[in-house]
Amino acid sequence: MLRIGAVVLNVADTDRAGSFWSEALRFDRGDNPDFLLPREGGACRLHLDSTDRTHLDLWTDSEGEQRAAIERLVSLGATRVEWDYPDNADFVVLADPTGTLFCVINIDA
């Protein structure tokens, strides 16, 4: 099932933003303090990043589900984005019809 797994938020200072957002949202700072985790289920994670742009990470549970979700999103008007992917990338970058980037990630990879 395609779902919002994380919102990646571009911030100037991940430590200061992490302190603020963890308290504001009542999220916990995990082993990686740039990943804020909901204390209760149902909410997506918040990733703080000083180099990446703000975007949604949509999660799938398998490679087949990821492929099907990408095909469906493209049929709805999304486009594939040329990207410099690392080896063994678990994500695909797409853009919505207005050009806003987002990722579809196979979290089982």
Residue pairs with C-beta under 8 A, 6 or more apart in sequence:
1 60
1 61
1 65
2 58
2 59
2 60
2 65
2 69
2 72
2 104
3 44
3 58
3 59
4 44
4 56
4 57
4 58
4 59
5 44
5 45
5 57
5 58
5 59
5 105
5 107
6 35
6 44
6 45
6 46
6 47
6 56
6 57
6 59
7 44
7 45
7 46
7 47
7 54
7 55
7 56
7 57
8 47
8 49
8 52
8 53
8 54
8 55
8 56
8 57
9 17
9 21
9 46
9 47
9 48
9 49
9 54
10 49
10 50
10 51
10 52
10 53
10 54
11 17
11 48
11 49
11 50
12 50
13 50
14 33
14 34
14 48
14 49
14 50
15 33
17 48
18 29
18 33
18 34
18 36
18 48
21 27
21 36
21 46
21 48
22 28
22 29
22 36
25 36
25 38
25 43
25 46
26 39
27 36
27 37
27 38
27 39
27 43
27 46
28 36
28 37
28 38
28 39
29 35
29 36
29 37
30 36
30 37
34 47
34 48
34 49
35 45
35 46
35 47
35 48
36 45
36 46
36 47
36 48
37 45
38 44
38 45
47 57
53 101
55 100
55 101
55 102
55 103
56 102
56 103
57 91
57 102
57 103
57 105
58 69
58 102
58 103
58 104
58 105
59 105
59 107
60 66
60 69
60 104
60 105
60 106
60 107
60 108
61 106
61 107
61 108
62 106
62 108
63 106
63 108
63 109
65 106
66 92
66 104
66 105
66 106
69 104
70 78
70 80
70 92
70 94
70 104
73 94
73 104
74 80
74 94
77 96
77 97
78 94
78 95
78 96
78 97
79 94
79 95
80 92
80 93
80 94
81 93
81 94
81 95
81 101
83 93
85 91
88 109
90 105
90 106
90 107
90 109
91 103
91 104
91 105
91 106
92 103
92 104
93 101
93 102
93 103
94 101
94 102
94 103
94 104
95 101
95 102
96 102
